[in-house]
Amino acid sequence: MNTEAPPAIRKTAAHLLNSGQRLLNSSLAELSDLRPAGLAYLEEVWPQIALKRRRQIVSRLAKLAEDDVQLSFNTIFKMLFADPDEEVRTSAIGGLWENEEPSLIEPLIGLLQEDNAAKVRAAAATALGRFALLAEHGRLRPETADRVRQVLLAALADDGLPAEVKRRVLEAASPLSLPQVKEAIRAAYEAVNPSLRVGAVYAMGKNYDPAWLPTLLEEVSSSSAEMRYEAATACGELEEESAVPCLIKLSDDTDTEVQLAAIQALGKIGGDRARKCLESLADHPRESVRQVAGDAIATLDEMAGPLSFGFDDEVV
């Protein structure tokens, strides 16, 4: 047993081991930015924690990190890639949703290619999508960017992948402006599997090619609420003003999630018609609609101000 761990970590570990005691956020916060000795101690103790408790811990850590940017459990999440439980591994991957460290790429590739749970492989593919976007914007070193592209393209060409994993790989690869990606999106859209078709529509938006717009404008009238939602979101990503009339119709959709997606898309696209619609929704009887419409108007106001760029030139 590691004897170099500080007393605070030993106390926290004892709290984690006690399944009869309610998990305390104050104790979990002690795990932020663990030094090597503390991490090594936690790694020794972790297998002794009951499965249900382990699932609760990793889920709570992810929520804490999301709510407080000063808390970081990245080293713990990486450690948990080796947990025997697929729920824990999946939650650990999700906990790293903002992490853009290139050192994360190879472990995620390992999970995508070798994990025995489709859920984990799908989560790893989604996480690799962040690095595909960085590669597309020239923010990864050339050799690292090539590695990400090659892995995702190989996965796209693998007909043996479960549909759940295939969909997430397609979505992850969608920012890459490569002919193989466009072909994969088209093939998925023409597939029989409904999940793959929905994933293809999502990918059309992230592919940022206006050539997908006619397809998206067809799907905003789909009988499937999930498909309408993804089509509306994708229209917002493409920022083509010709989509505004269809989105205005969807802003009164019977499905609330679709309605809110259309409102958000109008805020991304802008223009006089979009603003007029959003201003009319600012007095909507439903609070969620008023809130999203207000946020969308604020987005339009930001767009009208000085130009800003979402990406810097730093290579990671």
C-alpha positions in Angstrom: 0.0 0.0 0.0 1.3 3.5 -0.9 2.5 5.2 2.2 3.3 8.6 0.6 -0.3 9.8 0.0 -1.2 12.9 2.0 -3.6 12.5 5.0 -6.4 14.4 3.1 -6.4 11.8 0.3 -6.4 9.0 2.8 -9.4 10.5 4.5 -11.2 11.0 1.2 -10.4 7.4 0.2 -11.9 6.1 3.4 -15.0 8.1 2.7 -15.3 6.6 -0.8 -14.9 3.1 0.6 -17.8 3.6 3.0 -20.8 2.7 0.8 -23.1 3.3 3.8 -22.1 7.0 3.9 -23.6 9.6 1.6 -21.2 10.9 -1.0 -20.1 14.4 0.0 -19.1 17.0 -2.7 -16.6 18.5 -0.2 -14.8 15.2 0.0 -14.9 14.6 -3.8 -13.4 18.1 -4.4 -10.3 16.9 -2.5 -9.6 14.7 -5.5 -9.1 17.7 -7.9 -5.6 18.0 -9.4 -4.3 15.0 -7.6 -0.5 14.7 -7.4 1.2 11.4 -8.4 1.3 10.0 -4.8 -2.4 10.8 -4.2 -3.4 9.3 -7.6 -1.3 6.2 -7.0 -3.0 5.7 -3.6 -6.5 6.2 -5.1 -5.6 3.7 -7.9 -4.8 1.1 -5.2 -7.9 1.7 -3.2 -10.3 2.0 -6.2 -10.9 -1.7 -6.9 -12.1 -2.1 -3.3 -14.9 0.3 -3.8 -18.3 -1.3 -4.5 -19.5 -1.1 -8.1 -22.5 1.0 -7.5 -20.4 3.4 -5.5 -17.8 3.6 -8.2 -20.5 4.5 -10.7 -21.8 7.2 -8.4 -18.4 8.7 -7.8 -17.3 9.0 -11.5 -20.7 10.5 -12.4 -20.5 13.0 -9.5 -16.9 14.0 -10.4 -18.0 14.8 -14.0 -20.9 16.9 -12.7 -18.6 18.8 -10.3 -16.1 19.5 -13.0 -18.8 20.8 -15.3 -20.2 23.1 -12.6 -16.9 24.5 -11.3 -14.1 25.1 -13.9 -11.5 25.3 -11.1 -12.0 21.6 -10.4 -10.1 19.1 -12.5 -10.4 15.3 -12.3 -8.7 14.6 -15.6 -6.0 12.3 -14.2 -8.7 10.3 -12.4 -10.9 10.0 -15.5 -7.9 8.7 -17.5 -7.1 6.2 -14.7 -10.7 4.9 -14.9 -10.3 3.9 -18.6 -9.0 0.7 -17.1 -12.0 0.1 -14.8 -13.6 -3.3 -15.4 -17.1 -1.8 -15.6 -18.3 -0.3 -18.9 -20.5 2.3 -17.2 -17.5 3.7 -15.3 -15.4 3.7 -18.4 -18.1 5.5 -20.4 -18.6 8.1 -17.7 -14.9 8.6 -17.4 -14.6 9.4 -21.1 -17.5 11.8 -20.9 -15.9 13.5 -18.0 -13.0 14.5 -20.3 -15.4 16.3 -22.7 -13.4 19.5 -22.7 -9.9 18.0 -22.6 -7.9 18.7 -25.7 -4.5 17.3 -24.6 -3.0 15.3 -27.5 -1.8 12.7 -24.9 -5.5 11.6 -24.6 -5.6 10.6 -28.3 -3.9 7.2 -28.1 -5.8 6.0 -25.0 -9.0 6.9 -26.8 -7.9 5.1 -30.0 -7.2 2.1 -27.8 -10.7 2.1 -26.4 -12.3 2.7 -29.8 -10.4 -0.2 -31.4 -10.2 -2.7 -28.5 -12.8 -2.2 -25.8 -15.3 -5.1 -25.6 -18.3 -2.8 -24.9 -20.0 -1.0 -27.8 -21.0 1.8 -25.5 -17.4 2.5 -24.5 -16.2 2.4 -28.1 -19.0 4.8 -29.1 -18.0 7.2 -26.3 -14.4 7.1 -27.4 -15.3 7.8 -31.0 -17.3 10.9 -29.8 -14.3 12.1 -27.8 -12.0 11.7 -30.8 -14.3 14.1 -32.7 -12.8 17.0 -30.7 -9.4 16.1 -32.1 -10.8 15.7 -35.6 -12.1 19.3 -35.4 -8.7 20.5 -34.1 -7.0 18.6 -37.0 -9.3 20.3 -39.5 -8.4 23.7 -38.1 -4.7 23.0 -38.2 -4.4 23.0 -34.4 -2.7 19.6 -34.1 0.8 18.8 -35.1 0.8 17.3 -38.7 1.7 13.7 -37.5 -0.9 13.8 -34.8 -3.6 15.1 -37.1 -2.7 12.4 -39.6 -3.1 9.8 -36.9 -6.6 11.0 -36.0 -7.7 11.1 -39.6 -6.3 7.6 -40.4 -8.0 6.0 -37.4 -11.4 7.5 -38.1 -11.2 6.8 -41.8 -10.3 3.1 -41.0 -13.2 2.9 -38.6 -15.6 4.4 -41.2 -14.5 1.6 -43.6 -15.0 -1.1 -41.1 -18.3 -2.8 -42.0 -18.1 -4.9 -38.9 -18.6 -2.1 -36.4 -21.9 -2.1 -34.4 -24.3 0.6 -35.7 -24.0 2.5 -32.4 -20.2 2.8 -32.8 -20.4 3.4 -36.6 -22.8 6.4 -36.0 -20.5 8.0 -33.5 -17.4 7.4 -35.7 -19.2 9.1 -38.6 -20.2 12.1 -36.4 -16.6 12.3 -35.1 -15.1 12.3 -38.5 -17.7 14.8 -40.0 -15.5 17.9 -39.6 -12.9 16.5 -41.9 -13.1 17.9 -45.4 -12.2 14.6 -47.1 -14.0 12.9 -49.9 -14.1 9.6 -47.9 -16.0 11.4 -45.2 -18.6 12.8 -47.6 -19.1 9.4 -49.1 -19.6 7.9 -45.7 -22.2 10.5 -44.8 -24.0 9.9 -48.0 -23.9 6.1 -47.5 -25.2 6.4 -43.9 -28.0 8.7 -45.0 -29.1 6.0 -47.5 -28.8 3.2 -45.0 -31.8 1.3 -43.7 -30.8 1.8 -40.0 -32.7 4.8 -38.6 -29.9 5.6 -36.2 -27.3 5.8 -38.9 -29.6 8.1 -41.0 -30.0 10.5 -38.0 -26.2 10.4 -37.4 -25.7 11.3 -41.1 -27.9 14.4 -40.8 -26.0 15.5 -37.7 -22.8 14.9 -39.7 -24.0 17.0 -42.6 -24.1 20.0 -40.3 -20.7 19.4 -38.8 -19.2 18.8 -42.3 -20.0 22.5 -43.1 -20.7 21.9 -46.8 -23.7 23.9 -48.2 -24.2 21.0 -50.7 -26.0 19.2 -47.8 -28.6 21.9 -47.4 -31.3 20.5 -49.8 -31.3 17.2 -47.9 -31.5 19.0 -44.6 -34.5 21.1 -45.8 -36.3 17.9 -46.7 -35.6 16.4 -43.3 -37.0 19.4 -41.3 -40.4 18.0 -42.4 -39.7 14.5 -41.3 -42.2 12.6 -39.3 -39.4 11.7 -36.8 -38.9 14.4 -34.2 -35.3 13.2 -33.7 -34.6 13.7 -37.4 -36.3 17.2 -37.4 -34.2 18.1 -34.4 -30.9 17.1 -36.0 -31.9 18.7 -39.3 -32.7 22.0 -37.6 -29.4 21.9 -35.7 -27.5 21.1 -38.8 -29.1 24.0 -40.7 -27.9 26.3 -37.9 -24.3 24.9 -38.3 -24.4 25.7 -42.1 -25.6 29.2 -41.4 -27.4 29.4 -44.8 -30.1 32.1 -44.7 -32.2 30.1 -47.2 -33.0 27.7 -44.3 -34.7 30.5 -42.3 -38.3 30.0 -43.6 -38.2 26.3 -42.7 -36.7 27.0 -39.3 -39.4 29.7 -38.6 -42.0 27.0 -39.2 -40.1 24.6 -36.8 -40.0 27.3 -34.2 -43.7 26.4 -33.5 -43.1 22.6 -33.7 -45.2 20.4 -31.5 -42.0 18.8 -30.1 -40.3 21.1 -27.6 -36.8 19.9 -28.3 -37.3 20.5 -32.0 -38.8 23.9 -31.4 -35.8 25.0 -29.2 -33.3 23.6 -31.8 -34.9 25.7 -34.5 -34.8 28.8 -32.4 -31.1 28.3 -31.6 -30.4 27.7 -35.3 -32.1 31.0 -36.2 -29.8 32.7 -33.7 -26.8 31.3 -35.5 -28.0 32.2 -39.0 -29.3 35.7 -38.4 -30.9 38.1 -40.8 -34.0 40.3 -40.6 -36.5 37.4 -40.8 -34.7 35.4 -38.2 -34.5 38.3 -35.8 -38.2 39.2 -36.3 -39.2 35.6 -35.4 -37.0 35.5 -32.4 -38.3 38.8 -31.1 -41.9 37.5 -31.4 -40.9 34.4 -29.4 -39.3 36.6 -26.6 -42.9 36.9 -25.2 -43.8 33.2 -25.6 -45.9 31.8 -22.8 -43.4 29.0 -22.2 -40.4 30.0 -20.2 -37.9 27.7 -22.0 -38.9 29.2 -25.4 -38.5 32.7 -24.0 -35.1 31.9 -22.6 -33.7 30.3 -25.7 -35.1 33.0 -27.9 -33.5 35.6 -25.7 -30.1 33.8 -25.9 -30.5 33.6 -29.7 -31.1 37.4 -29.9 -28.0 37.9 -27.7 -26.1 35.8 -30.2 -27.3 37.9 -33.1 -26.2 41.0 -31.2 -22.8 39.5 -30.6 -22.5 38.7 -34.3 -23.3 42.4 -35.1 -20.5 43.5 -32.9 -16.7 43.4 -33.5 -15.5 40.2 -35.2 -14.2 37.4 -32.9 -12.8 34.0 -33.8 -13.5 30.8 -32.0 -10.1 29.3 -32.8 -6.7 30.6 -32.0 -3.6 29.6 -33.9 -2.0 27.5 -31.1 -1.0 24.0 -32.1 -1.5 21.5 -29.4 
